[in-house]
Amino acid sequence: MALPFVHTLPHGIHVIDTGFHRPQFDAAYLLVENGRAAFIDTGTNFAVPRLLAALDDLGLARDAVDFVIATHVHLDHAGGVGLLMQELPQARLLVHPRGARHMVDPQALYQGALAVYGQAVMDREYGQLVPVPAERVHSPQDGETLHLAGRPLLFIDTPGHARHHHSIWDARSAGWFTGDTFGLSYRETDSASGPWVLPTSSPVQFEPEPLRQSVQRLLATQPQQMYLTHFGAVGDVPRLATLLLEQVDAMVLLANRLREDPQRHDALKAGLQAQARQRLQQHGVADLDAAVASLALDIELNAQGLGVWLDRETR
């Protein structure tokens, strides 16, 4: 029976809605090739039952999973990695070299999130992070190719959103699993013109120039699809890339203008919301208020991340 939180795409790719925050906000991907499988991003601990149910629904045993891949170690992408790995005896964790230590010993990662969100939110939305044994972790180098049942998966370093971020090229589908490098695209922001995309500058490692360079690296393969964690597969890649990079530039201009503003965070939020509203109106979304509302959390995080970037630039 089809699971309501799983959407099947061509080329053996399954999009799993992790249920984090709201429907169609946070995705994990299950890639299946010749009876072998890989997860790409996992969501939080509370997503793990959905990920295992997707395996069961496809008739795949736990030991059919060869890889659990984290695009980066932010908790909405990798918070469930350790708990999931406990259920998958044959799986190796593939994680960026800068992120591996946080999966082996997640205490610093947990404490950092705890300082931002507080205990009640951590308990409700993330749970305790489970460490992954070091011998089950591999960190692909930039340009390294690994194979899932003969299907090549190319890993490249894509900083800009985070320094511990890599993206995965699937030649079979001519698509990139982009984590947060290619931004966010929610269905509330779709219009007759197609999907819309917003960059994500969430704290604490946003760097605009590396992000621009990472996007250009993604485009060099002439991808047909981008598989976003937030949320799902999008095509029309050249148009979205132009939109994404225009907005990175606009965000940086806004941040620099507000650098010394005594109410900088609130001003950044207001400015980012105004930018998004104007662009969504130009995009022709049917319900402008709903589209802007779908971005509320991301605008808050983008404002925080731009503030951290400004302070780091000042130092």
Solvent accessible surface area in square Angstrom, and as a share of the most:
residue,aa,sasa,rsa
1,M,202,0.90
2,A,90,0.70
3,L,34,0.17
4,P,130,0.82
5,F,41,0.17
6,V,34,0.20
7,H,114,0.51
8,T,82,0.48
9,L,32,0.16
10,P,95,0.60
11,H,90,0.40
12,G,26,0.25
13,I,0,0.00
14,H,14,0.06
15,V,7,0.04
16,I,0,0.00
17,D,16,0.08
18,T,7,0.04
19,G,37,0.36
20,F,19,0.08
21,H,90,0.40
22,R,61,0.22
23,P,106,0.66
24,Q,81,0.36
25,F,9,0.04
26,D,0,0.00
27,A,0,0.00
28,A,0,0.00
29,Y,3,0.01
30,L,0,0.00
31,L,0,0.00
32,V,31,0.18
33,E,18,0.08
34,N,124,0.64
35,G,39,0.38
36,R,77,0.28
37,A,0,0.00
38,A,0,0.00
39,F,0,0.00
40,I,2,0.01
41,D,1,0.01
42,T,0,0.00
43,G,0,0.00
44,T,4,0.02
45,N,13,0.07
46,F,115,0.48
47,A,1,0.00
48,V,6,0.04
49,P,88,0.56
50,R,79,0.29
51,L,0,0.00
52,L,21,0.10
53,A,31,0.24
54,A,1,0.01
55,L,0,0.00
56,D,81,0.42
57,D,64,0.33
58,L,73,0.36
59,G,68,0.65
60,L,22,0.11
61,A,59,0.46
62,R,79,0.29
63,D,70,0.36
64,A,8,0.07
65,V,0,0.00
66,D,34,0.18
67,F,10,0.04
68,V,0,0.00
69,I,0,0.00
70,A,0,0.00
71,T,1,0.01
72,H,0,0.00
73,V,2,0.01
74,H,40,0.18
75,L,14,0.07
76,D,30,0.15
77,H,0,0.00
78,A,2,0.01
79,G,4,0.04
80,G,0,0.00
81,V,0,0.00
82,G,4,0.04
83,L,58,0.29
84,L,0,0.00
85,M,2,0.01
86,Q,123,0.55
87,E,75,0.34
88,L,0,0.00
89,P,85,0.53
90,Q,111,0.49
91,A,3,0.02
92,R,99,0.36
93,L,0,0.00
94,L,0,0.00
95,V,0,0.00
96,H,12,0.05
97,P,58,0.37
98,R,146,0.53
99,G,0,0.00
100,A,17,0.13
101,R,165,0.60
102,H,28,0.12
103,M,9,0.04
104,V,51,0.29
105,D,86,0.45
106,P,11,0.07
107,Q,99,0.44
108,A,65,0.50
109,L,30,0.15
110,Y,11,0.04
111,Q,89,0.40
112,G,40,0.38
113,A,13,0.10
114,L,40,0.20
115,A,91,0.71
116,V,93,0.54
117,Y,86,0.33
118,G,30,0.29
119,Q,88,0.39
120,A,73,0.57
121,V,35,0.20
122,M,0,0.00
123,D,76,0.39
124,R,149,0.55
125,E,36,0.16
126,Y,11,0.04
127,G,13,0.12
128,Q,111,0.49
129,L,22,0.11
130,V,36,0.21
131,P,75,0.47
132,V,3,0.01
133,P,61,0.39
134,A,61,0.48
135,E,148,0.66
136,R,53,0.19
137,V,29,0.17
138,H,55,0.25
139,S,25,0.16
140,P,3,0.02
141,Q,109,0.48
142,D,82,0.42
143,G,43,0.42
144,E,47,0.21
145,T,57,0.33
146,L,25,0.13
147,H,104,0.47
148,L,0,0.00
149,A,40,0.31
150,G,57,0.55
151,R,1,0.00
152,P,52,0.33
153,L,0,0.00
154,L,47,0.23
155,F,1,0.01
156,I,10,0.05
157,D,48,0.25
158,T,0,0.00
159,P,36,0.23
160,G,0,0.00
161,H,2,0.01
162,A,0,0.00
163,R,81,0.29
164,H,18,0.08
165,H,0,0.00
166,H,3,0.01
167,S,0,0.00
168,I,0,0.00
169,W,35,0.12
170,D,0,0.00
171,A,55,0.42
172,R,116,0.42
173,S,8,0.05
174,A,27,0.21
175,G,0,0.00
176,W,2,0.01
177,F,2,0.01
178,T,0,0.00
179,G,1,0.01
180,D,7,0.04
181,T,1,0.01
182,F,0,0.00
183,G,1,0.01
184,L,5,0.02
185,S,1,0.00
186,Y,1,0.00
187,R,70,0.25
188,E,72,0.32
189,T,0,0.00
190,D,49,0.25
191,S,23,0.15
192,A,118,0.92
193,S,71,0.46
194,G,22,0.21
195,P,26,0.16
196,W,4,0.01
197,V,0,0.00
198,L,11,0.06
199,P,1,0.00
200,T,9,0.05
201,S,0,0.00
202,S,14,0.09
203,P,31,0.19
204,V,89,0.51
205,Q,44,0.20
206,F,1,0.00
207,E,36,0.16
208,P,13,0.08
209,E,86,0.39
210,P,39,0.25
211,L,4,0.02
212,R,59,0.21
213,Q,105,0.47
214,S,2,0.01
215,V,0,0.00
216,Q,97,0.43
217,R,100,0.36
218,L,0,0.00
219,L,44,0.22
220,A,82,0.64
221,T,52,0.30
222,Q,147,0.65
223,P,8,0.05
224,Q,116,0.51
225,Q,62,0.27
226,M,0,0.00
227,Y,8,0.03
228,L,0,0.00
229,T,2,0.01
230,H,6,0.03
231,F,16,0.07
232,G,6,0.06
233,A,35,0.27
234,V,4,0.03
235,G,22,0.21
236,D,73,0.38
237,V,3,0.02
238,P,99,0.62
239,R,76,0.28
240,L,0,0.00
241,A,3,0.02
242,T,76,0.44
243,L,25,0.12
244,L,1,0.00
245,L,30,0.15
246,E,81,0.37
247,Q,8,0.03
248,V,0,0.00
249,D,62,0.32
250,A,23,0.17
251,M,3,0.01
252,V,20,0.12
253,L,130,0.65
254,L,7,0.04
255,A,0,0.00
256,N,63,0.32
257,R,175,0.64
258,L,18,0.09
259,R,68,0.25
260,E,143,0.64
261,D,48,0.25
262,P,125,0.79
263,Q,121,0.54
264,R,51,0.19
265,H,68,0.30
266,D,88,0.46
267,A,26,0.20
268,L,1,0.00
269,K,73,0.31
270,A,63,0.49
271,G,16,0.15
272,L,10,0.05
273,Q,86,0.38
274,A,62,0.48
275,Q,45,0.20
276,A,2,0.02
277,R,89,0.32
278,Q,109,0.48
279,R,55,0.20
280,L,0,0.00
281,Q,120,0.53
282,Q,133,0.59
283,H,21,0.09
284,G,48,0.47
285,V,16,0.09
286,A,112,0.87
287,D,82,0.42
288,L,37,0.18
289,D,93,0.48
290,A,44,0.34
291,A,0,0.00
292,V,6,0.03
293,A,68,0.53
294,S,15,0.10
295,L,2,0.01
296,A,61,0.47
297,L,68,0.34
298,D,11,0.06
299,I,8,0.04
300,E,44,0.20
301,L,36,0.18
302,N,3,0.01
303,A,1,0.00
304,Q,55,0.24
305,G,1,0.01
306,L,0,0.00
307,G,9,0.09
308,V,50,0.29
309,W,17,0.06
310,L,0,0.00
311,D,59,0.31
312,R,58,0.21
313,E,101,0.45
314,T,95,0.55
315,R,211,0.77
